[in-house]
Amino acid sequence: MMTQEAVATLERLTSTVNPSETSVCVIGLGYIGLPTASVLATKGFQVHGMDVRADVVDTINEGRIHIEEPDLDMVVRSAVNSGQLKAGYEPQPADVFMLCVPTPSRPDHSPDLSYVEEASRAIQPHIKRGDLIILESTSPPRTTEDVVVPLAVPPGMKVGEDVFVAHCPERVLPGRILLEVVQNDRVVGGVTPACTEKAEAFYEAFVNGKVLGTSALAAEVTKLVENSYRDVNIAFANELSMLADRLGVDAWEVIELANRHPRVNILTPGPGVGGHCISVDPWFLVHADPEHTPLIRTAREVNDSKPHFVVNHVAELAREFAAPKIGCLGITYKGDVDDLRESPSLEIVQELIKLDVGEVMACDPLISSERFNDFPLHDLETVLDQAHILVLLTDHRAFKKIPRRILEEKVIVDTRGTWR
C-alpha cells in the first residue's frame, strides 16, 4: 500500500503542478540540461542546476552561457536575474530531479553509463518521500530500472509509492532547443503506472505538445528507435552518394529526380553522421541484441565509413598540386551549430592532417581559438584567398554566401550539395 504522504503528493501532482510551489534540481548543464533548466525557471519553477565543471557553474551564475543556442543567453540571463535559476557543484533537495548527463559509447560501441551512475549516486542523499526522479539522458534499454532505481532511490523507499522514477528522453534539435523543449510531444515512461502519472503531470505543466505516457522501457526503446530510423535512412543516402561518385553521376541530381516519385523521399547525403544522438544511440540497440540488429549495425558502419571516403577523395585531388593548400570549411557536426561531438567534419580534418597530403587550413566561424586548440583555425577570407582545394564539410550560413566567382577558381569538394 502507498503511504498517505505519497498518495497525497501523487493526487496533488496528477491534478495539477504549481510551478511556484515545485522545486527542480537539474543534474548536468550542457546542451540539454541548461536549456531545460532555463525554460523551467521562466515557467516559474525554482531551479537549481548542478554541474561538475567550475567554469560552467560560474558562467551561468553570472547570467552567461557556455554553449551556443539561439536566444539561450537572454533566457538564462533573465532566469538568473530573477533568482529562479541558480547553479552549483552539488545537488540540492528538490521535488523533482532531472538527470541530463551524457551517455557516450566506448571504443567498442558499448554504452558508457558512468555519468548516469555518478548522477544517480549524487542525488540519493537528497531524495525524500514524494520526490520524482527523471532520467532525460538517452540510454540503453533498462537503464532507468537497472541503474537509476538502485543507485538513486534510498534504501527502504519503494518506487511508485514513496519515490517516483521515470524516463523522458529529450527530443530537440540543436538550434531550436528552446522552442522544441516546450512544443514537441514528449514520451514519458514510468517504472510503475503511478510513476508515469506523476511524471506526466510534471511535463504537462510546461510542455505544450502532447505528453504520451508509457513504461520506462518503452520510452527508452522509442528514443533509440527514432534515432536508428534516421541513421538507417541517412546511411542509404550516404551509400548512394559514394556509389554515384564511382559511377560518375551527380548524387544530388539522382536524389532530386528520384524524389519526384510520390512514394520516395531520399534524404540528403553528407560527410558522415555526427552529434551525440544519431551517431551513438543505434549502437545501444545493437549492444542490447547483436544477433537481431544487422540492418542497424550496417547503417552505422556505412555512416562511419563516409568520412574516410571523403578523405581519400581529397587526398587524390591534392596529388595534382606540388604544394597543395586544402581549405576545410566547418568542423562542427551540423550547420550553424557549435557542437563538435562526434563530428565527421572534425574527423575528416584530423585525418587529412595526419595523412600530410598538403597544408590543411581549417575554418569555422562558430568555434573560437580560445575554446579549440587541437589545430590552428583560420579566418574565412584567408582560406578563400590561399586554398587550392575547398572542402565544404559543414553547411554554415557564412559558407553559403561565398561568391560563385571565388568557387569557380578552386577545386571543389562539396559534401553537402550546398554549392551545386
FIVEX-789091 format. One record per residue (C-alpha): x negated, y negated, z; residue number from 1; residue in three letters. Coordinates in Angstrom, 2 decimals, decimal comma, padded with zeros to 5 digits. Each point is the difference from the previous one (the first is absolute). Last residue first. Example, Ala and Ser with C-alpha at 12.3 -4.5 7.8 and 13.67 -1.06 7.14 Angstrom:
2
[node [-013,67 001,06 007,14] 2 "SER"]
[node [001,37 003,44 000,66] 1 "ALA"]
***
This chain:
420
[node [-025,55 -022,91 -056,71] 420 "ARG"]
[node [-001,69 -001,92 002,81] 419 "TRP"]
[node [001,92 001,49 002,93] 418 "THR"]
[node [-000,17 003,65 -001,06] 417 "GLY"]
[node [-001,17 000,89 003,50] 416 "ARG"]
[node [-003,34 001,72 -000,67] 415 "THR"]
[node [-001,09 -002,71 -002,44] 414 "ASP"]
[node [-003,53 000,73 -001,15] 413 "VAL"]
[node [-001,02 -002,89 -002,22] 412 "ILE"]
[node [-003,21 -000,72 -001,90] 411 "VAL"]
[node [-000,17 -003,77 000,10] 410 "LYS"]
[node [000,33 -002,99 -002,37] 409 "GLU"]
[node [003,70 000,63 -000,62] 408 "GLU"]
[node [000,63 -000,18 003,74] 407 "LEU"]
[node [-001,22 -003,60 000,12] 406 "ILE"]
[node [002,28 -001,07 -002,88] 405 "ARG"]
[node [002,95 001,71 001,69] 404 "ARG"]
[node [-000,19 -002,36 002,95] 403 "PRO"]
[node [-000,12 001,66 003,46] 402 "ILE"]
[node [003,40 -000,54 001,64] 401 "LYS"]
[node [000,71 003,67 000,73] 400 "LYS"]
[node [-003,21 000,14 002,01] 399 "PHE"]
[node [001,21 -002,63 002,45] 398 "ALA"]
[node [003,25 001,89 000,62] 397 "ARG"]
[node [-001,89 003,03 001,24] 396 "HIS"]
[node [000,23 003,10 -002,19] 395 "ASP"]
[node [-002,65 002,11 001,68] 394 "THR"]
[node [-002,56 001,92 -002,03] 393 "LEU"]
[node [-000,57 -002,17 -003,07] 392 "LEU"]
[node [-003,45 000,94 -001,32] 391 "VAL"]
[node [-001,72 -002,75 -001,95] 390 "LEU"]
[node [-003,16 000,98 -001,90] 389 "ILE"]
[node [-002,66 -002,49 -001,08] 388 "HIS"]
[node [000,27 -001,96 003,23] 387 "ALA"]
[node [-001,63 -003,41 000,40] 386 "GLN"]
[node [002,63 -002,73 -000,44] 385 "ASP"]
[node [003,05 001,96 001,05] 384 "LEU"]
[node [-001,81 001,27 003,09] 383 "VAL"]
[node [-001,21 -003,47 000,95] 382 "THR"]
[node [003,48 -001,53 -000,39] 381 "GLU"]
[node [001,58 002,79 002,03] 380 "LEU"]
[node [-002,15 -000,56 003,07] 379 "ASP"]
[node [-002,40 002,77 000,94] 378 "HIS"]
[node [000,10 002,59 002,76] 377 "LEU"]
[node [-003,21 001,60 001,24] 376 "PRO"]
[node [000,08 003,59 001,30] 375 "PHE"]
[node [001,25 001,69 003,18] 374 "ASP"]
[node [000,39 -003,45 001,56] 373 "ASN"]
[node [003,74 -000,56 000,41] 372 "PHE"]
[node [001,76 -002,20 002,55] 371 "ARG"]
[node [-002,31 -002,99 -000,07] 370 "GLU"]
[node [-000,49 000,50 -003,75] 369 "SER"]
[node [003,72 -000,67 -000,45] 368 "SER"]
[node [002,44 002,32 -001,74] 367 "ILE"]
[node [003,11 -001,34 -001,74] 366 "LEU"]
[node [-001,85 -001,60 -002,93] 365 "PRO"]
[node [-001,61 003,32 -000,93] 364 "ASP"]
[node [-003,09 000,13 -002,20] 363 "CYS"]
[node [-002,62 002,66 -000,53] 362 "ALA"]
[node [-003,09 -000,52 -002,13] 361 "MET"]
[node [-001,66 003,34 -000,75] 360 "VAL"]
[node [-003,41 -000,25 -001,63] 359 "GLU"]
[node [-000,45 003,02 -002,22] 358 "GLY"]
[node [000,31 003,79 -000,10] 357 "VAL"]
[node [-001,27 000,26 003,58] 356 "ASP"]
[node [002,09 003,11 000,72] 355 "LEU"]
[node [000,33 -001,07 003,64] 354 "LYS"]
[node [001,31 -003,44 -000,99] 353 "ILE"]
[node [002,53 001,57 -002,35] 352 "LEU"]
[node [001,16 002,32 002,80] 351 "GLU"]
[node [000,54 -002,87 002,43] 350 "GLN"]
[node [001,93 -001,99 -002,60] 349 "VAL"]
[node [002,23 002,97 -000,83] 348 "ILE"]
[node [000,67 000,78 003,68] 347 "GLU"]
[node [001,01 -003,61 000,63] 346 "LEU"]
[node [002,49 000,15 -002,86] 345 "SER"]
[node [001,27 003,38 001,24] 344 "PRO"]
[node [000,93 -001,69 003,31] 343 "SER"]
[node [000,49 002,45 002,87] 342 "GLU"]
[node [000,55 -002,96 002,34] 341 "ARG"]
[node [-001,20 -003,27 -001,48] 340 "LEU"]
[node [003,16 -002,03 000,68] 339 "ASP"]
[node [-000,17 -003,65 -001,08] 338 "ASP"]
[node [003,18 000,13 -002,11] 337 "VAL"]
[node [000,55 -002,07 -003,15] 336 "ASP"]
[node [-000,29 003,10 -002,21] 335 "GLY"]
[node [-000,53 003,31 001,75] 334 "LYS"]
[node [-002,92 002,18 001,16] 333 "TYR"]
[node [-002,36 -002,86 000,77] 332 "THR"]
[node [-003,30 -000,21 -001,92] 331 "ILE"]
[node [000,97 -002,35 -002,82] 330 "GLY"]
[node [-001,72 -000,99 -003,22] 329 "LEU"]
[node [-003,14 001,96 -000,74] 328 "CYS"]
[node [-002,37 -001,95 -002,27] 327 "GLY"]
[node [-002,69 002,28 -001,40] 326 "ILE"]
[node [-003,27 -001,60 -001,07] 325 "LYS"]
[node [-001,88 002,14 -002,47] 324 "PRO"]
[node [-003,76 -000,22 -000,53] 323 "ALA"]
[node [-000,72 001,67 -003,35] 322 "ALA"]
[node [003,68 000,41 -000,85] 321 "PHE"]
[node [001,75 002,93 -001,72] 320 "GLU"]
[node [-000,65 002,18 003,05] 319 "ARG"]
[node [002,48 -002,14 001,93] 318 "ALA"]
[node [002,89 001,32 -002,08] 317 "LEU"]
[node [-000,74 003,59 001,04] 316 "GLU"]
[node [-000,29 -001,03 003,65] 315 "ALA"]
[node [003,38 -001,76 -000,19] 314 "VAL"]
[node [001,67 003,19 -001,24] 313 "HIS"]
[node [-001,71 002,13 002,63] 312 "ASN"]
[node [001,11 -002,37 002,75] 311 "VAL"]
[node [003,60 -000,02 -001,25] 310 "VAL"]
[node [000,16 003,82 -000,05] 309 "PHE"]
[node [-001,51 000,08 003,50] 308 "HIS"]
[node [002,74 -002,36 001,23] 307 "PRO"]
[node [002,66 002,31 -001,55] 306 "LYS"]
[node [-001,07 003,17 001,79] 305 "SER"]
[node [001,77 -000,77 003,29] 304 "ASP"]
[node [003,24 -000,53 -001,92] 303 "ASN"]
[node [-000,29 003,40 -001,69] 302 "VAL"]
[node [-000,99 001,72 003,26] 301 "GLU"]
[node [002,94 -001,50 001,85] 300 "ARG"]
[node [002,37 001,09 -002,76] 299 "ALA"]
[node [-001,46 003,50 000,15] 298 "THR"]
[node [000,59 000,24 003,76] 297 "ARG"]
[node [003,63 -001,13 -000,32] 296 "ILE"]
[node [000,60 002,52 -002,79] 295 "LEU"]
[node [-001,64 002,87 001,89] 294 "PRO"]
[node [002,05 -000,53 003,22] 293 "THR"]
[node [001,14 003,51 000,99] 292 "HIS"]
[node [-003,22 001,64 001,14] 291 "GLU"]
[node [-001,44 -003,05 001,73] 290 "PRO"]
[node [002,95 -000,42 002,41] 289 "ASP"]
[node [-000,56 -002,70 002,65] 288 "ALA"]
[node [-003,33 -001,04 -001,52] 287 "HIS"]
[node [001,64 -000,58 -003,37] 286 "VAL"]
[node [002,72 -002,06 001,68] 285 "LEU"]
[node [-002,57 -002,11 001,85] 284 "PHE"]
[node [-002,03 -000,29 -003,23] 283 "TRP"]
[node [002,95 -001,82 -001,55] 282 "PRO"]
[node [-000,42 -002,75 002,64] 281 "ASP"]
[node [-003,51 -001,17 -000,86] 280 "VAL"]
[node [-000,15 -001,68 -003,43] 279 "SER"]
[node [003,65 -001,02 000,10] 278 "ILE"]
[node [-000,14 -001,57 003,45] 277 "CYS"]
[node [-003,26 -001,67 001,08] 276 "HIS"]
[node [-000,52 -001,87 -003,22] 275 "GLY"]
[node [-001,47 001,32 -003,20] 274 "GLY"]
[node [000,85 001,95 -003,15] 273 "VAL"]
[node [-002,26 000,13 -003,03] 272 "GLY"]
[node [-001,27 -002,47 -002,59] 271 "PRO"]
[node [003,55 -000,64 -001,23] 270 "GLY"]
[node [002,84 001,59 -001,95] 269 "PRO"]
[node [003,47 -001,59 -000,24] 268 "THR"]
[node [002,96 002,25 000,75] 267 "LEU"]
[node [001,85 002,15 -002,52] 266 "ILE"]
[node [003,77 -000,49 -000,02] 265 "ASN"]
[node [001,68 002,38 -002,45] 264 "VAL"]
[node [003,75 000,70 -000,11] 263 "ARG"]
[node [001,14 -002,71 -002,39] 262 "PRO"]
[node [-003,03 000,43 -002,29] 261 "HIS"]
[node [-001,52 -003,45 -000,46] 260 "ARG"]
[node [-002,41 001,08 002,73] 259 "ASN"]
[node [-001,87 002,09 -002,57] 258 "ALA"]
[node [-000,79 -003,11 -002,05] 257 "LEU"]
[node [-001,36 -001,95 002,95] 256 "GLU"]
[node [-001,92 003,03 001,24] 255 "ILE"]
[node [-001,59 000,54 -003,40] 254 "VAL"]
[node [-000,86 -003,69 -000,28] 253 "GLU"]
[node [-001,52 000,03 003,47] 252 "TRP"]
[node [-002,09 003,06 -000,78] 251 "ALA"]
[node [-001,44 -001,53 -003,16] 250 "ASP"]
[node [-001,16 002,85 -002,22] 249 "VAL"]
[node [-003,45 001,49 -000,60] 248 "GLY"]
[node [000,72 003,59 001,00] 247 "LEU"]
[node [-002,53 -000,13 002,84] 246 "ARG"]
[node [001,42 -003,29 001,23] 245 "ASP"]
[node [003,55 001,33 -000,26] 244 "ALA"]
[node [-000,89 003,00 002,15] 243 "LEU"]
[node [-001,49 -002,24 002,70] 242 "MET"]
[node [003,08 -002,24 -000,04] 241 "SER"]
[node [002,31 003,04 000,10] 240 "LEU"]
[node [-001,78 001,31 003,08] 239 "GLU"]
[node [000,47 -003,39 001,66] 238 "ASN"]
[node [003,69 -000,17 -000,91] 237 "ALA"]
[node [000,64 003,56 001,20] 236 "PHE"]
[node [-001,95 -000,70 003,19] 235 "ALA"]
[node [002,16 -003,07 000,64] 234 "ILE"]
[node [003,07 002,25 -000,06] 233 "ASN"]
[node [-001,53 002,49 002,42] 232 "VAL"]
[node [-001,15 -002,80 002,34] 231 "ASP"]
[node [003,43 -001,60 000,05] 230 "ARG"]
[node [001,68 003,24 000,97] 229 "TYR"]
[node [-002,72 000,64 002,57] 228 "SER"]
[node [000,68 -003,41 001,55] 227 "ASN"]
[node [003,70 000,65 000,46] 226 "GLU"]
[node [-000,58 003,61 001,05] 225 "VAL"]
[node [-002,34 -001,08 002,78] 224 "LEU"]
[node [002,57 -002,44 001,34] 223 "LYS"]
[node [002,77 002,59 -000,16] 222 "THR"]
[node [-002,16 002,62 001,75] 221 "VAL"]
[node [-000,51 -002,18 003,06] 220 "GLU"]
[node [003,67 -001,04 000,12] 219 "ALA"]
[node [001,13 003,63 -000,31] 218 "ALA"]
[node [-002,30 001,01 002,86] 217 "LEU"]
[node [001,26 -002,79 002,26] 216 "ALA"]
[node [003,61 000,95 -000,67] 215 "SER"]
[node [002,48 -002,20 -001,87] 214 "THR"]
[node [001,54 -003,47 000,20] 213 "GLY"]
[node [000,16 -002,41 -002,91] 212 "LEU"]
[node [-000,21 -003,69 000,85] 211 "VAL"]
[node [001,43 -001,93 -002,93] 210 "LYS"]
[node [-001,69 -003,25 -000,94] 209 "GLY"]
[node [000,36 -003,15 002,08] 208 "ASN"]
[node [-002,50 001,15 002,61] 207 "VAL"]
[node [-000,33 -002,00 003,25] 206 "PHE"]
[node [002,45 001,42 002,58] 205 "ALA"]
[node [000,75 003,02 -002,20] 204 "GLU"]
[node [-003,55 001,16 000,68] 203 "TYR"]
[node [000,61 000,26 003,75] 202 "PHE"]
[node [003,41 001,66 -000,35] 201 "ALA"]
[node [-001,43 002,62 -002,33] 200 "GLU"]
[node [-002,77 000,78 002,50] 199 "ALA"]
[node [002,57 000,59 002,76] 198 "LYS"]
[node [002,16 002,19 -002,16] 197 "GLU"]
[node [-002,95 002,03 -001,30] 196 "THR"]
[node [-001,29 000,63 003,52] 195 "CYS"]
[node [003,45 001,20 001,08] 194 "ALA"]
[node [000,05 002,37 -002,99] 193 "PRO"]
[node [-003,34 001,45 001,16] 192 "THR"]
[node [-003,57 -000,50 -001,28] 191 "VAL"]
[node [001,40 -003,00 -001,85] 190 "GLY"]
[node [-000,32 -000,85 -003,66] 189 "GLY"]
[node [000,60 -003,48 -001,36] 188 "VAL"]
[node [-000,11 -000,57 -003,76] 187 "VAL"]
[node [000,14 -003,71 -000,77] 186 "ARG"]
[node [001,73 -001,83 -002,85] 185 "ASP"]
[node [-001,99 -003,02 -001,15] 184 "ASN"]
[node [001,00 -003,60 000,79] 183 "GLN"]
[node [-001,79 -000,70 003,30] 182 "VAL"]
[node [-003,43 001,59 -000,44] 181 "VAL"]
[node [000,48 -000,73 -003,71] 180 "GLU"]
[node [-000,08 -003,78 000,23] 179 "LEU"]
[node [-002,97 -000,34 002,33] 178 "LEU"]
[node [-001,83 002,77 -001,86] 177 "ILE"]
[node [000,34 -001,35 -003,52] 176 "ARG"]
[node [-003,67 -000,45 -001,01] 175 "GLY"]
[node [-000,80 003,51 001,16] 174 "PRO"]
[node [003,08 002,19 -000,65] 173 "LEU"]
[node [001,99 001,26 002,96] 172 "VAL"]
[node [001,51 003,24 001,22] 171 "ARG"]
[node [-001,41 000,61 003,48] 170 "GLU"]
[node [000,76 003,39 001,45] 169 "PRO"]
[node [002,59 000,24 002,78] 168 "CYS"]
[node [-000,78 002,86 002,37] 167 "HIS"]
[node [001,81 000,36 003,30] 166 "ALA"]
[node [-000,48 000,54 003,74] 165 "VAL"]
[node [002,42 -000,77 002,83] 164 "PHE"]
[node [-000,93 000,30 003,67] 163 "VAL"]
[node [002,11 001,17 002,96] 162 "ASP"]
[node [002,70 001,97 -001,83] 161 "GLU"]
[node [-001,03 000,59 -003,58] 160 "GLY"]
[node [-003,54 001,01 000,96] 159 "VAL"]
[node [-000,18 001,18 003,61] 158 "LYS"]
[node [-002,30 -001,75 002,47] 157 "MET"]
[node [-001,91 002,16 002,46] 156 "GLY"]
[node [-003,40 -000,69 -001,51] 155 "PRO"]
[node [-000,18 -003,39 -001,75] 154 "PRO"]
[node [000,91 -000,10 -003,72] 153 "VAL"]
[node [-002,84 -001,36 -002,13] 152 "ALA"]
[node [-002,31 003,01 -000,46] 151 "LEU"]
[node [002,43 002,93 -000,17] 150 "PRO"]
[node [002,64 -001,94 -001,99] 149 "VAL"]
[node [-002,35 -001,83 -002,36] 148 "VAL"]
[node [-002,01 002,99 -001,19] 147 "VAL"]
[node [002,19 003,07 -000,67] 146 "ASP"]
[node [003,42 -001,64 -000,21] 145 "GLU"]
[node [-000,89 -003,16 -001,90] 144 "THR"]
[node [-002,77 001,68 -001,99] 143 "THR"]
[node [002,37 002,77 -001,17] 142 "ARG"]
[node [-000,63 -000,54 -003,73] 141 "PRO"]
[node [-003,04 -002,14 -000,80] 140 "PRO"]
[node [000,16 -003,70 000,84] 139 "SER"]
[node [000,78 -003,44 -001,37] 138 "THR"]
[node [-000,39 -002,26 003,02] 137 "SER"]
[node [003,30 -001,37 001,27] 136 "GLU"]
[node [000,10 002,17 003,14] 135 "LEU"]
[node [002,72 -001,34 002,27] 134 "ILE"]
[node [000,16 000,37 003,80] 133 "ILE"]
[node [003,21 -001,16 001,72] 132 "LEU"]
[node [000,06 -000,61 003,74] 131 "ASP"]
[node [002,89 001,07 002,26] 130 "GLY"]
[node [-002,19 001,29 002,79] 129 "ARG"]
[node [-003,41 -001,65 000,11] 128 "LYS"]
[node [-003,02 000,18 -002,30] 127 "ILE"]
[node [-002,99 -002,18 000,93] 126 "HIS"]
[node [-002,44 002,77 000,97] 125 "PRO"]
[node [000,86 001,82 -003,27] 124 "GLN"]
[node [-000,81 -002,94 -002,29] 123 "ILE"]
[node [-003,73 000,65 -000,41] 122 "ALA"]
[node [000,36 003,76 -000,43] 121 "ARG"]
[node [002,34 -000,48 -002,94] 120 "SER"]
[node [-002,27 -002,62 -001,58] 119 "ALA"]
[node [-003,03 002,29 000,31] 118 "GLU"]
[node [001,84 002,94 -001,55] 117 "GLU"]
[node [001,38 -002,11 -002,83] 116 "VAL"]
[node [-003,48 -001,34 -000,70] 115 "TYR"]
[node [-001,51 003,51 000,12] 114 "SER"]
[node [002,52 001,38 -002,47] 113 "LEU"]
[node [-002,47 000,63 -002,83] 112 "ASP"]
[node [001,89 001,98 -002,61] 111 "PRO"]
[node [-001,86 002,62 -002,09] 110 "SER"]
[node [-001,25 -001,32 -003,35] 109 "HIS"]
[node [-003,40 001,78 000,29] 108 "ASP"]
[node [-001,67 -003,40 000,37] 107 "PRO"]
[node [002,45 -000,81 002,83] 106 "ARG"]
[node [003,38 -001,64 -000,54] 105 "SER"]
[node [001,11 -003,27 001,53] 104 "PRO"]
[node [002,92 -000,54 002,38] 103 "THR"]
[node [-000,30 -003,67 000,97] 102 "PRO"]
[node [001,87 -001,49 002,99] 101 "VAL"]
[node [003,49 -001,47 000,18] 100 "CYS"]
[node [001,30 001,63 003,21] 99 "LEU"]
[node [003,09 -001,88 001,18] 98 "MET"]
[node [000,88 -000,03 003,70] 97 "PHE"]
[node [003,46 -001,23 001,03] 96 "VAL"]
[node [001,18 -001,10 003,44] 95 "ASP"]
[node [-003,39 -001,39 000,96] 94 "ALA"]
[node [-002,88 000,44 002,43] 93 "PRO"]
[node [-003,28 -001,31 -001,44] 92 "GLN"]
[node [-002,50 001,60 -002,34] 91 "PRO"]
[node [-003,66 -001,09 000,19] 90 "GLU"]
[node [-002,22 -002,28 -002,07] 89 "TYR"]
[node [002,46 -002,86 -000,25] 88 "GLY"]
[node [002,26 -001,93 -002,34] 87 "ALA"]
[node [002,92 -002,30 000,73] 86 "LYS"]
[node [003,17 -000,61 -001,95] 85 "LEU"]
[node [003,18 -001,66 001,26] 84 "GLN"]
[node [-001,87 -002,97 001,48] 83 "GLY"]
[node [001,50 -002,40 -002,50] 82 "SER"]
[node [-003,47 -000,97 -001,22] 81 "ASN"]
[node [-000,87 003,66 -000,58] 80 "VAL"]
[node [003,13 000,74 -002,04] 79 "ALA"]
[node [-000,32 -003,21 -002,03] 78 "SER"]
[node [-003,67 000,62 -000,79] 77 "ARG"]
[node [000,76 003,60 -000,89] 76 "VAL"]
[node [002,82 -000,99 -002,36] 75 "VAL"]
[node [-002,04 -002,73 -001,67] 74 "MET"]
[node [-003,04 002,23 -000,53] 73 "ASP"]
[node [002,17 002,83 -001,31] 72 "LEU"]
[node [001,34 -002,18 -002,82] 71 "ASP"]
[node [-001,51 002,23 -002,71] 70 "PRO"]
[node [-002,27 002,71 001,44] 69 "GLU"]
[node [-003,77 -000,19 000,41] 68 "GLU"]
[node [-001,46 001,52 003,14] 67 "ILE"]
[node [-001,75 -001,50 003,04] 66 "HIS"]
[node [002,78 -002,40 001,00] 65 "ILE"]
[node [000,17 -003,21 002,03] 64 "ARG"]
[node [002,09 -001,16 002,94] 63 "GLY"]
[node [-002,99 -000,24 002,35] 62 "GLU"]
[node [001,28 003,10 001,78] 61 "ASN"]
[node [-000,12 001,76 -003,35] 60 "ILE"]
[node [-003,68 -000,83 -000,60] 59 "THR"]
[node [-001,02 001,02 003,52] 58 "ASP"]
[node [001,71 003,39 -000,24] 57 "VAL"]
[node [-001,40 000,75 -003,45] 56 "VAL"]
[node [-003,54 -001,09 000,93] 55 "ASP"]
[node [000,11 002,15 003,15] 54 "ALA"]
[node [000,88 003,15 -001,92] 53 "ARG"]
[node [001,80 002,62 002,11] 52 "VAL"]
[node [003,44 -001,32 -000,90] 51 "ASP"]
[node [003,15 -000,55 002,06] 50 "MET"]
[node [002,98 -002,17 -000,84] 49 "GLY"]
[node [002,40 -001,13 002,68] 48 "HIS"]
[node [003,39 -001,04 -001,31] 47 "VAL"]
[node [002,97 -001,63 001,71] 46 "GLN"]
[node [002,76 000,57 -002,52] 45 "PHE"]
[node [001,78 -003,06 -001,39] 44 "GLY"]
[node [000,18 000,76 -003,72] 43 "LYS"]
[node [-003,12 -002,12 -000,55] 42 "THR"]
[node [-001,87 002,32 002,37] 41 "ALA"]
[node [001,20 003,10 -001,82] 40 "LEU"]
[node [-001,22 -001,47 -003,29] 39 "VAL"]
[node [-003,41 -000,80 001,53] 38 "SER"]
[node [-000,41 003,50 001,43] 37 "ALA"]
[node [000,95 001,64 -003,29] 36 "THR"]
[node [-002,35 -002,24 -001,99] 35 "PRO"]
[node [-002,82 000,77 002,46] 34 "LEU"]
[node [000,58 003,75 000,25] 33 "GLY"]
[node [000,24 000,77 -003,71] 32 "ILE"]
[node [-003,18 -001,48 -001,51] 31 "TYR"]
[node [-001,84 000,15 003,32] 30 "GLY"]
[node [001,02 -000,80 003,55] 29 "LEU"]
[node [-000,08 003,48 001,58] 28 "GLY"]
[node [002,22 000,90 002,95] 27 "ILE"]
[node [003,15 -002,13 000,08] 26 "VAL"]
[node [001,55 -000,47 003,44] 25 "CYS"]
[node [003,61 -001,14 -000,12] 24 "VAL"]
[node [002,12 -001,75 002,62] 23 "SER"]
[node [003,79 -000,05 -000,14] 22 "THR"]
[node [002,22 -002,54 001,77] 21 "GLU"]
[node [-000,31 -002,76 -002,60] 20 "SER"]
[node [000,33 002,58 -002,73] 19 "PRO"]
[node [003,44 001,16 001,23] 18 "ASN"]
[node [000,51 003,48 -001,37] 17 "VAL"]
[node [003,60 001,08 -000,46] 16 "THR"]
[node [002,33 002,94 000,45] 15 "SER"]
[node [-002,60 002,73 -000,26] 14 "THR"]
[node [-002,40 -002,02 002,14] 13 "LEU"]
[node [002,33 -000,52 002,96] 12 "ARG"]
[node [001,30 003,56 -000,08] 11 "GLU"]
[node [-003,57 001,33 -000,11] 10 "LEU"]
[node [-001,04 -002,08 003,00] 9 "THR"]
[node [003,00 001,08 002,04] 8 "ALA"]
[node [-000,53 003,65 -000,87] 7 "VAL"]
[node [-003,71 -000,26 000,88] 6 "ALA"]
[node [000,78 -001,55 003,40] 5 "GLU"]
[node [002,68 002,60 000,72] 4 "GLN"]
[node [-002,52 002,75 -000,72] 3 "THR"]
[node [000,75 002,21 -003,00] 2 "MET"]
[node [001,12 003,56 000,73] 1 "MET"]
***
